[in-house]
Amino acid sequence: MAFGGGASDEFSEINITPLTDVFLILFLIMIVIAPMLRESALKINPPIAKHGQAAASAKNKVINLEISEEGLIAINGKKLAEEPLLPEQVEPQVTARLREIIADEAYKEAPVNIIADSETKQKFVVGAMDAAAGLGLKKMNIVTVSNVN
């Protein structure tokens, strides 16, 4: 059974204009969205505590882990390195130093105060938190430092 009559009813062309329009619109949307996806670091504005105090344990022993904007890390006032650390170096360096500190029984249950300002990269803070959690330190406080002008 044949559909269509003769040679004049032959279907020989495909109209691709609507398909081309859809592709052009998708292309324009991607051009607009692409610059927004380039930012890799999250901008986080931490809250500022006006009446808070750093926590201390019953024995008044705390571990203060300070992280600068550049990646310099100091634990209880002792720098881990003289130059900024790379994000992948944070966890092993912090783990090694924290092991030395918690070898003293007085620091086994001490809280870890992670002190960072609003410009510190999230990678450094997360690496330090991961190192402390890996050693079984359960009490952690995040202390934000405000830059008062």
Protein Blocks (a to p, Z undefined) as FASTA:
>chain_A
ZZhjblmlpcfbdcfklmmmmmmmmmmmmmmmmmmmmpmbdcddddddfkbccdddfkop
acdddddfkopaceehiafbfbdcdfklmmmmmmmmmmmmmmpmklmmpccdddddfkbc
fklmmmmmmmmmmnopabdcdddddddZZ
